[in-house]
Amino acid sequence: MLMDLKYTVLKNNFDYPLHKNVDGSYKIKSGECLRVCLTSDFFLEEADAWCDEVWNIIKKRPDIGFYLLTKRPERVVECLPKDWRDGWDNVFFSVTAENQLRADERLPILIDLPFKHKGVMTAPFIGQISLQEWLKTGQIEQVVAGGENYDGSRVLKYEWVKSLYEECKANNVMFCFIETGTKFEKNGKIYTMSNKRLQSKMAYKSGLQFEGKPIKWNLYKPQNELFDDGWYQKHWRKNCETCGSRLICNGCSDCGECEK
């Protein structure tokens, strides 16, 4: 029964970017950004059956940005829509790179893929990484880093984060240190933090955040659709001031969780 309910919720919200208000305008405002399949992988073989439908949704909303993340970049070309050409302006594509081994495997593929916007997610960050070889190509617009939060979390070292931060800064690429992870080592001392909000705050206080060159989205509103006036404007609450994810955040959603 619970699984049936979960499936129904997922099914009803699968096309949420196309859901509309009673006046016919879209619920998701022009200029917002959505992270697709964040807790899974958009390019899983098991998800191929829904791939075309998702691309169709993304194509119908050229006024909002869609973030795709994968650890399977080798499967991407065969999953792209036929009219993809050199990429769609409203899609930001990132690969994960947990350590140097994965970076060396995935970044060469990323560089050769036809996307207008590209990034790297080094989370969980479990080993020292250098991205200098690929950052200097000018194709990487964003690097996100964060520690591990699972059972038996491995230690994230401050030196690893700072080294990657310095590389991004030297290449004018956005670097966002979103969270320290459960175990964070600095100056030979390991700090254990189970609270994710605290991890985010400590990442922000580290000073390892760099805005870099602005990411220019070429978003537009189709003339045959009804939209609210204007474009989405991000707004923040007090808790957001020291959040490690602020550089890549879509702004406060007013869910009220921070007040509980």
C-alpha positions, 0 to 999 in steps of 0.5 A: 500500500505504501509503495503504491502511494509512493508511486502515485505521488511520483507519477502525479508529479513527474511532469510538474514543470508543466503543471499550471495554476487555475489562471492557466499560468505555470506553477514554476515561474520563468527563471527558476532552476530545477535539479532533475533526478537528484537522488538517482541518476538521469542516465540509468539504463532503467530510466531509458523508458522515460527519457524521451518524455523528460526531454519533451518536458524540458523542451516545453519549458525553455524559460527555466533551467534544468540541472542534470547530474550523472556518474555515467557520462559514457551513456549520454550520447545515446540518450540525447534527443534527435534535435539536440545538435550542440545542446539546449540553452536551458540545460546544465550538465554535470558529472560526479568526480569523487576522487582523481580516478573518477575525474580522469575517467569522466572529465574527458568525456564531459569535455567532448559532450555537446552541452551549453553548460557544464559542471563537476560535482565532487561530492562525496569528496573522498580523495584529493582532486585536480581539475586544472587540465579541464578547467583551463579549457574554459568549458567548466562553469561550476564546481561543487564540493561536499563531504560524505554523510553516509554510515561510515563516512570517510574524512574530507580534508580541508587541504583537498577543498582548498586546493580545488578552490584555488584551481577554480579561482585561478580559472575564474570558475564558480566554486561552491563548498556546500558542506563539510560532511560528517567528518572533516579534518583541518590542521590534523584535527578531525571534527565530527558533525552529524547535523547537515545544517552545521556542516553547511554553515562550517563550509560557508565559514571556511571562506572557500566559496568563489562566485567566478564568471557569471553563468549566462542562461539564454532562457526565453518564454514561448509566445503560445503559453501563458506566464506570470509577469516578470521573471523569478527573483531569488529571495533569502531568509536569515538562515541563508546568510551562512549556508554553504549552498547559497551560490548554487541555490534557487533561493528560499522556497518558503517551506517553513522548515528553518522555523521549526 
